[in-house]
Amino acid sequence: MSLYAVTNPATGETVKEYPTASDADIQAALAAAHTAFGQWTGSSIQERVKLLGRVAGLYAERRAELAAIITREMGKPIFQAGIEIDIAVSIYRYYAENGPRFLEDEELDVAAGGKAVVRKEGLGVLLGIMPWNFPYYQVARFAGPNLMNGNTILLKHAPQCPESALAMGQIFLDAGAPEGTYVNVFATNEQVAGIIADPRVQGVSLTGSERAGSAVAEIAGRNLKKVVLELGGSDPFIVLDDADPAAAARSGLFGRFGNTGQACNAAKRFIVDEKVYDDFVANFSSAVAGIKVGDPADADTFMGPLSSMAARDGLAAQVQDAIDKGATVLTGGAPLEGEGAFYAPTILAGVTPEMRAWSEELFGPVAVLYKVSGEDEAVELANSSAYGLGASVHTADEERAQAIAGRLETGMVYINEPSGTAAELPFGGIKRSGVGRELGRYGMDEFVNRKLIRTAR
């Protein structure tokens, strides 16, 4: 079987295979992107604005076609697939509208007199290593700001997303991107290592697993390349004693089970005060038991299959480990019978440190419940994870929520809503969840040369 292939996780059918790039293909891609940088970095800001605007427009025009592709590739329910494309459109438009302002020279106060400015310029060719769980959104948040900066892009997508990768490459061609500005490569892991080491490449951005991030960071470090890494998460969803348990349960349903639970910033650990625990569990369990699981091409389906049979079996092993060691299953707890990579929406309670579910990320439709006594215990448990991506706090007291947000060891905190995303909001984490930020103004600042230009009196 080819490394790059469309295998429908709802049926297990391999729809089409694609050949990996030859070493000559990789060298040609590097040469094209490097040559294009010389032109693109000298382009006017208005030219970059127009390109991103045309890209956004084509995504919007092709919404139905693009949504169908990822429903087939990785099992995203078709309604949610459309929403993902809408978010990608908003990101390209955001940088088209705001990028020029973010790139303006910054004047500095100079004690010795004269003038000094910091000017932001592109670095060169950047490699993006993208995951399968949000095939369009993840690319947009990497490509949008960096093309606006004047960088050029080599895009290595997940092996199970070749069709969406090609569709995005075609959008850039049709939008009039200069040759080599955005180049898709079906590279192997060995070829990726060579690309990172190549002196023409100035940085690498990866969204993926902790293991993949560590491997990429090691290669980049040896070659003195800048990295942005968005890795795993085990986001706490904290429900305080004054929260509305029914409202929190509704929020938790979408925060955990959207995209079949396959999101790094999904709510994963539900930390609930003992005073509202029973009410929350009753509401949450009822809502989870009512989730419609089925054909992701059906517009009424809320939850489809996991991305692959391997993903389903890996999640099942984690859950079974917890069950074998004494955890309680409140609902679900096993793969669904029949074809496809379907797993029942699951709630676990009684998870303890010797279980894999305590420390490992559960990348699928499994919520873990914890009962705590007071906010200090809630914060301590939330911070006990090696991950530090996002968190959410649910309470009727905003001042209290703000205080707790300041104590949480995460890159993002959402109050009275689950962790989310928007073009203008910076996204990223700390600890084992990675380094750097994407989106918002901060997404423009990662891969630029902040050049000082000093003028004497």
LINWO-V736922 format. One record per helix or strand. SS is the DSSP state (H for helix, E for strand). FROM is the first residue (numbers start at 1). TO is the last residue. If there is no record, write none. Layout:
ss	from	to
SS	FROM	TO
SS	FROM	TO
//
This chain:
ss	from	to
E	4	7
E	14	18
H	23	40
H	45	61
H	63	74
H	78	102
E	106	107
E	115	122
E	125	129
H	137	148
E	152	156
H	162	174
E	182	184
H	189	197
E	201	207
H	210	222
E	226	230
E	235	239
H	245	261
E	267	273
H	277	289
E	293	293
E	303	303
H	309	324
E	328	331
E	335	335
E	343	343
E	346	349
H	356	359
E	366	372
H	375	383
E	387	388
E	390	394
H	398	405
E	412	415
E	427	427
E	430	431
E	434	435
E	438	438
H	441	444
E	448	455
//
